[in-house]
Every structure is written in C-alpha cells, then in structure tokens.
Amino acid sequence: MTDTQQTAEYIARDERWGAHNYHPLPVVISEAEGAWVTDVDGRRYLDFLSGYSALNFGHRNRRLVDAAHQQLDRLTLTSRAFHNDQFGLFCEELAALTGTEMVLTMNTGAEAVESAIKVARKWAYEVKGVETDRAEIIVATNNFHGRTTTIVSFSDDPAAHDNYGPFTPGFVTVPYGDAEAVRAAIGPNTAAVLMEPIQGEAGVIVPPAGFWSDVRRACDENNVLLIADEIQSGLARTGTLFALDHEGVRADLYTLGKALGGGIVPISAVVGRSDVLGVLKPGQHGSTFGGYPVACAVGRAVVDLLSTGEFQQRAKELGEHLHAGLRALEGKGISAVRGRGLWAGVDIDPRAKTGREVSMLLRDRGVLCKETHERTLRMAPPLVIEREEIDQALAALAEALGE
Ligand SMILES: *Cc1c(COP(=O)(O)O)cnc(C)c1O
C-alpha cells in the first residue's frame, strides 16, 4: 500500500511539531465507529488495538457518547472544592460493580498507580506501623505501570527507565509469576505487592496457575496489601470484570483506567478497602479534574454497560474464537500465543518477520494492531467486534505471515 500525499503531509506535520515519544504506524485516522476506523483517504481498518484497551466498548459507543453529550450540556467541572451531582453516584455505582468499599478518582492510569503507592505507604506508616520512610513495595520484572518519575524508577525496561534518575527508592523487584520470590521478598517494612494480573505491555504474559492465590496468602500472613493494576486487564477485556477473577482472588486495592472513560474522557480510579483508602484526609491528595462531572457521567455509563455481564461474555466467547484461530497459525510464522479473553500476545517467529513488519502488512490488509517489543504483536479488538470480523483479521494475519 502506498501512502497518499495527504497521509504523508499529516505524518510530516506530526513529526515536525510533535515530540517524538511514539513511533506510530503510518495511518492517519479521522473517523471511527464500533470496531472500525477510517483514515483521511477514506480507507477503513479493523481496530485490533482499541487504544490499549481504552476502547473496550468500541469507538463512539452510542450510550457513552450520549452520556457525555448530556453532561456537557449541563455541567462540566466544579473541582472538588464543591460537591456535584455526578461524583457520588459514580463512586457508589463503581463500588457496587467492583464489590469494593471506596473509590478514589484520578485522571490517568499512571496517576491511579501513583495514588495507590502513596496510599499504601501512608497505610504502612499510620496503620501497620512501619518506621518512617522505610516502606517497601514489591513489584515484578517486566512490569508496566505508567510513565511518571516514581513509576519508571521501578521499571526494568531501559527505554522507560534510563536517564530519568535520580530514582524513587522503596521498590523491590521479583520475577513475575514466582510466588516464592514474592514471599521471600516480604519483610517487616513491606507495605504492598503491586503487580498486573496479566502483564500487558510485556506481551500479554499470564502467570502460572496458583500464583495469585499464593501471593494472596503471603500478603494475608504478613499484613501486606495486594494491589492489582487492572488498568489494561480489567473491565471485561479477559472475559471477567477483573483478570484476577479468573483466579478467585480479591485484591485490597485495584487500579483502574483506560476503558473506565469509554475512550472518551481520561478517568482513572483506585478502588478497594475503605480502611486503606481511608488514610487520606482532606488536603492530603487530589487532582483538579479527578472525578470531574463529565468523566463521572461517562464512567457511570461504562459501569452500567459492565453491570449486565454482556461484554464480559462477549470477551470470553469471542476470545476463545480468536485464540483458536491464532493457535492454528502456530508454526506458520507464529511461535507462541498467550492471553485470555479478547486479548492476545502473539510472538512472531524470529526467522519470519519482526512485529513491525507484520503490523505494516496487516495495515495494508485493513487491520490495525501494534507490536509491543520486537517480536510480539498485541491483539485487543473492541469487545463489540463480530465473529466474522475476527475471521477477517485472522485471514489477514495468515496472509501477512505468508507474504
Ligand atoms: C496503560 C497502563 C498504565 C498507565 O496508564 P496511563 O493512562 O497511560 O497513564 C498503568 N498500568 C497498566 C497496567 C497499563 O496498561
């Protein structure tokens, strides 16, 4: 596929004026609906990335867009200096959906993680009795929790981490999926274990069965908080509300973001135990836009969509279909397939092509997805996608691999 003059001009403008902190595929999108996007030249593509799972309910989901429009016509922002008529309802409804006691609203995923870290430390000092400034949080290798200075302090990805020091201390890294290593890393100063139930950016890595119940037990025995970062894995992507639900494990705190704003507004949250989030008193944490009325109105509509279980069911059934199709390509240019629900990490056979090359060939065939690291494609279509559309993408992938 050759890029048109128009596409080339848009891309050149991005590169001239935008900081180069991303390496996008050369496609310039101007419209979208459901699982489909359209570029400036009128070409249509199936979206197999979903804004890193921010678009779980599809592009411009009618009910979410309506909720946003209605709220825009009434009230957009109060700040938390005053009450508004959306915030409390959102918190109540999100707590009911997630079976949790309290909600702390922020804007981005990284802010939710930052907030969970701050709350866990404060809880460690004020409730657990850890000596001042000694609190430790156990994290995993290959983690991804966002891009703030504190969060990249415990990233082992050189691209995310290097040259951003001096770094925030207080984090201990253990191999992902190794419950014994988690247990061994717990000491008297341990405040929390913070991990992704399934590692998204690392390539959709699913830990071994039993890992989470072992970690839960180690936390319980040592009065350590379990914080599940469900920003990418949560909200129906894997076929259940939380990815941890597959393991029958509850976290003390969950961080949520991405799909919580329906691909319309940035909103994130920490949800969980009220005796933990309750350590925050007025003035001790906040955000001007955190839980603003437009985000809360859209978030309430998202909670409503999730409350029927319909999207969870779609992710489960269609996910089985997607995974069966991908497994059929193992040995035909694909060396491994991982994941759960409508979420797959697809390792491209190193003798065949790079992830970028396959992404480009898929683009030429009307499917958009993106490599994560050199050799892995991440597939995460909106949960509104139809079975036939998945088949279309699988056929495009088979063709791209055979090219
Ligand atoms: C995307 C992501 C984040 C960061 O969210 P932002 O909204 O980009 O700040 C944190 N944790 C996980 C697991 C993520 O996938």
The ligand as an ORCA input file, in Angstrom:
! r2SCAN-3c Opt
* xyz 0 1
  C      -1.623      1.873     30.418
  C      -1.272      1.361     31.730
  C      -0.932      2.227     32.791
  C      -0.786      3.709     32.609
  O      -1.957      4.342     32.173
  P      -1.865      5.813     31.517
  O      -3.309      6.226     31.400
  O      -1.201      5.647     30.187
  O      -1.084      6.654     32.436
  C      -0.681      1.677     34.029
  N      -0.739      0.354     34.227
  C      -1.052     -0.514     33.238
  C      -1.123     -1.971     33.528
  C      -1.312     -0.043     31.953
  O      -1.570     -0.890     30.969
*
